[in-house]
Amino acid sequence: MAQDSTGAVKRGRPPIGPDAADMHLRVPAVIYDRIAVEAIRKDLPVNEIVRRALQAHIDNSGTTK
C-alpha cells in the first residue's frame, strides 16, 4: 500500500489528476475503481493510467486522422 510522508497508509480512491478532470467526463464507478486499483498497484497517478489506456486504445484501433 502507498504511504504518505507521515507513514500513514493512503486509503480510498486516489483523486483524478487535473488533466483528466478537465475532460468533463463521468466515469462509471466500476471502471474508475479498476483504474484506481491499477494506479495504486503501479504507484502512478490516476490520470497517467487513463492517458496510457487511451493511447493504447488509439494505437490498437487502427484508425487515425
HUSULLIN-V67126 format. One record per residue. RES is the residue in one letter. SS is DSSP state (hx for helix, st for strand, lp for the rest). PHI is phi in whole degrees, 0 to 359 (999 if undefined). Layout:
res=RES ss=SS phi=PHI
res=RES ss=SS phi=PHI
//
This chain:
res=M ss=lp phi=999
res=A ss=lp phi=286
res=Q ss=st phi=239
res=D ss=lp phi=272
res=S ss=lp phi=295
res=T ss=lp phi=272
res=G ss=lp phi=92
res=A ss=lp phi=286
res=V ss=st phi=284
res=K ss=lp phi=286
res=R ss=lp phi=231
res=G ss=lp phi=88
res=R ss=lp phi=286
res=P ss=lp phi=291
res=P ss=lp phi=289
res=I ss=lp phi=285
res=G ss=lp phi=296
res=P ss=hx phi=300
res=D ss=hx phi=295
res=A ss=hx phi=289
res=A ss=hx phi=295
res=D ss=lp phi=288
res=M ss=lp phi=286
res=H ss=lp phi=56
res=L ss=lp phi=250
res=R ss=lp phi=252
res=V ss=lp phi=252
res=P ss=lp phi=303
res=A ss=hx phi=304
res=V ss=hx phi=298
res=I ss=hx phi=291
res=Y ss=hx phi=299
res=D ss=hx phi=299
res=R ss=hx phi=294
res=I ss=hx phi=296
res=A ss=hx phi=297
res=V ss=hx phi=298
res=E ss=hx phi=297
res=A ss=hx phi=297
res=I ss=hx phi=294
res=R ss=hx phi=299
res=K ss=hx phi=267
res=D ss=lp phi=54
res=L ss=lp phi=234
res=P ss=lp phi=293
res=V ss=hx phi=302
res=N ss=hx phi=295
res=E ss=hx phi=290
res=I ss=hx phi=296
res=V ss=hx phi=298
res=R ss=hx phi=300
res=R ss=hx phi=295
res=A ss=hx phi=294
res=L ss=hx phi=296
res=Q ss=hx phi=296
res=A ss=hx phi=297
res=H ss=hx phi=297
res=I ss=hx phi=297
res=D ss=hx phi=298
res=N ss=hx phi=268
res=S ss=hx phi=282
res=G ss=lp phi=78
res=T ss=lp phi=239
res=T ss=lp phi=223
res=K ss=lp phi=238
//
